Amino acid sequence: MVTVSAPRVGTRHRWVVLGLGVAAQASFSAMFSGLPVTGVELRAGYGLSTGALGFVVGCLGLGVAAGDIVWGLLTDRFGDRRILLTGLVSTGALMAAMALAAAPADGPGTPVLAACLFVAGALGGSVNGSSGRAVMTWFADDRRGLAMSIRQTAIPAGGAVGVALLPPLAAASGFRAVYAVLTGFFLLSAAATARWLHEPETERTQRKRTSRSPLRNRDVWRVALASGLLTVPQFAVLAFTAVFLHDARHADAAIAAAVVLIAQIGGGAARIWTGRRSDRGADRRTAIRVIGLLTAVAMAAAAATAHAPLPLTVAALATAGLLANAWHGVAYTEIAVTAGADRAGTALGLEGTTVFGAAFVTPLVVPALLGATSWTAVWAFAAVAPLLAVPLTPAAVRASGRAPSSRAGSGR
């Protein structure tokens, strides 16, 4: 584990911490979102079937799901700085190794590629809890919604970079170049983290736990499980829009990239808007429910227009993808605040487990469902999941009902 020194810094440093959290999250998202969108190139370059493609891509999510609670517990124990550095450096090293020995020309085979992506997800997923906990410890409750939403916006922003950059790079220069670029993203983020990320003085000198484990909190589990369901349409659109438009609609790859970019960028803007509203008094749990319902309606429209004129199909998928990307800021803030700042790493780890577990299962279910039915059924399946998340999300609570520890912060 990377060890670091801890100089004294002021409360204004929280904005630097937020920026570093965004950079780290964006580096991971460029890999996590960008690689699936190279699905056509992955399938051709590595000689994969559509089912094998879904499995390989899903291994990224499985790796995150397998490691996130562990990373969260370690973050609460050792601090966000050490864990974030450890994850960024190790993921960058893995990407460098893949650039050297796991490109299609090296003939790694499906099991080796799947194992590499599983490990990439397990290591890279450390940024989820560690960067989120850093934001929690530096921002007070009346600013956490916006701060956490900005951090979560790094997911679609970094994903947009990956979506725009990696497919044409894979097509023009191959996957050796793809992995080399991702190596650069992770190592640059690690260098910035090592230089500028510091914990609040109170966090360094006193790591005591003032609240019960979030793993024993029913509302924490409900938010986490609802988030997993909301991930299904998000990842269905992310991973299979390119394949659907290529195979079923014979559309150009640029159209698929545009759909995903609209979903990512629009979803990021929606995250910031909902996060800011929550700081001004809007209830985060209600926001999660509303987004779930709207996502279900939009995905149902995508199913209904699967074989309509192409502009209608593209518009429906882009809208559904945008909404499916809009819930993260309020959900991640809510689960962290419910757990308390001193236990936020564990709660965010649980959130990552359900979210990325769904990201693993979805690419397995979609090819099987497609083989048995049609693309209409695939998009209908993606509509049912967020609908189920609506009643699962805990009911709104009065501000006075929140635990005192949820209001702890390092500065305003």
Buried (B, 14 or more C-beta within 10 A) or exposed (E): EBEBEBEEBEBEBBEBBBBBBBBBBBBBBBBBBBBBBBBBBBBEBBEBEBBBBBBBBBBBBBBBBBBBBBBBBBBBEBBBBBBBBBBBBBBBBBBBBBBEEBBBEEEBEBEBBBBBBBBBBBBBBBBBBBBBBBBBBBBBBBBBBBBBBBBBBBBBBBBBBBBBBBBBBBBEEBBBBBBBBBBEBBBBBBBBBBEBBBBBBEBBEEEEEEBEBBBEBEBBBBBBBBBBBBBBBBBBBBBBBBBBBBBBBEBEBEBBBBBBBBBBBBBBBBBBBBBBBBBEEBBBBBBBBBBBBBBBBBBBBBBBBBEBEBEBBBBBBBBBBBBBBBBBBBBBBBBBBBBBBBBBBBBBBBBBBBBBBBBBBBBBBBBEBBEEEBBBBBBBBBBBBBBBBBEBBBEBEEEEEBBEBBBBBBBE
